[in-house]
Amino acid sequence: MTDLDPQTNTKDQIQPSGDTKETLIGRQQHQVTKIGGTFKPKEEELLSAIINKDLFAWSSVDMSGIHPDVMSHKLAIFKEARPVTQKNRKMGEERRRAV
């Protein structure tokens, strides 16, 4: 299950080249993102002005005014379908021994 979590599967993520530094994109100190560390002060100021801080939602409270149909997830399942138990799959050591 952890293979599907983007926060734990970091080996395939693209890493920045060169130095980076954090810049504030929210109203609180922990609401930051990383930008290139080689920006000149004027470029960094322009980039900071371009980033629309209102686009980032840190919680559902930050999304007031958005209809729930836009921000909620629904599973597409048939109400008439009957539950089926799937066959157990071999995992880890069990799988290696079977091969």
Buried (B, 14 or more C-beta within 10 A) or exposed (E): EEEEEEEEEEEEEEEEEEEBEEBBBBEEEEEEEEBBEEBEEEEBEEEBEEBEEEEEEEEEEEEEEEEEEEEEEEEEEEEEEEEEEEEEEEEEEEEEEEE
